[in-house]
């Protein structure tokens, strides 16, 4: 199980402790709960204390970023805490596309005119679109939060470079790279991520996989990444040089899925290429030593130690210190999902862009706002009992917790909204 973060009475981070020790301190009234997620206690009387080297490790990803806190002890390097941080970049892009459509349609109607303003704006150096900037901000925010709770002495980050240009044009070389992205990542690693480390023909996992040409080279198939997939040895040998439509004629659902996956764009790879330097630059602002390591080194460390493929485990295996790292079998990572802090849109609109609701009246209702984590005790009725979760507020005072409507008076604030959802 995960360690509990500890602060002294001056809110200075101390060494994380075992949950049993935290329960003793809380039961003996020597500490109080400071925060629920991540669970942190603050000591009432103690001031200062000895600490040991702790390293924060990060494995950035397009959809999910792995975070691990590793303690360097005499008995070895041990993972104390792990998390999978799920980003909302695609959601932000959908919201921006929707807003752009509403404004565009408004310009073509005889309504209030909104001038085009992109001609007046300049993009500063290092500019990133909002969908990518949110990923960088999530990593920075959680790194900053963990540094306030744990005495971290160094940070290790994995930097992955996908060769998107060579994936599309395998014959490219030399000066032709001036027309594309310089990188040097193996196509096999990209295929493993794209097809979820699964044989596309039989669906088996955790077995040796081979790179397979969808259209065989003997039938004018190319080495483009869109023509490559993964298959186990028996399926690869059974298919031989058959056309994929002939081989999967009795499995139309598998054929449709394979064709859809093969045509997937290199969106995730491009996102990682765009944010890898931004994440490194923003982490250097903490003033701690920051080291950068390759994805190949991470995979080598993980496979050598026999660990499963997970984002937080990859984070623990980053760098030189990840060669020999102990991950307790009882350790369960916390799932952190970015959900945002609400919307600035004053009222909802219909498909034609006209308002369909009244303007927002207020953000906080009876001291609560949507996203707060509450404990609700319903005394009677169909849903009598104790309910715990995120709350959705309404101005009339009828709140919603875990899809259950209840009076606001039954709710007790546990932790304020911070733009994230938590689960295990």
Number of C-alpha atoms within 10 A of each C-alpha: 14 21 22 22 27 25 26 18 15 13 16 16 23 23 20 22 16 13 15 11 12 23 14 12 17 16 11 10 11 15 22 17 13 17 14 12 14 19 15 21 26 26 21 15 10 13 13 13 10 6 13 14 14 22 22 24 30 28 27 26 22 20 15 21 23 24 28 26 24 26 22 16 11 7 7 10 21 19 22 23 25 26 24 22 27 21 27 20 19 14 13 17 15 12 12 14 11 14 13 12 14 17 15 16 11 17 14 10 9 7 8 9 12 10 9 10 7 7 6 6 7 8 7 7 6 9 11 15 10 15 18 22 16 18 28 22 16 21 22 18 13 13 19 13 12 17 15 16 23 23 22 23 15 16 20 26 24 25 24 21 20 24 21 23 18 23 20 15 13 15 11 14 10 6 7 10 13 9 9 12 15 15 15 12 18 14 18 16 14 19 19 17 12 18 16 12 20 22 25 21 20 12 11 14 13 10 12 13 21 16 17 21 23 23 18 19 12 9 10 8 14 17 20 15 21 19 18 21 24 25 26 21 16 10 18 18 10 10 19 13 16 15 16 18 14 11 16 16 12 10 12 11 10 16 19 12 11 17 14 10 15 17 11 11 10 17 11 17 19 16 18 20 21 17 21 18 13 18 20 19 12 13 21 13 10 15 9 12 11 18 17 15 16 15 21 17 16 23 17 15 23 24 13 11 15 9 14 11 13 14 23 25 27 26 29 36 33 31 21 13 16 24 19 16 21 18 18 12 7 8 14 14 20 19 17 21 18 18 16 17 13 12 8 7 10 12 13 13 13 10 10 10 16 12 13 11 11 9 11 12 10 9 13 12 17 12 9 22 21 20 22 22 26 21 19 23 17 17 11 8 7 7 13 11 11 12 17 15 18 24 26 18 22 19 13 10 13 15 23 18 19 11 11 11 13 17 13 20 13 15 21 15 14 16 16 15 19 13 16 19 20 16 9 9
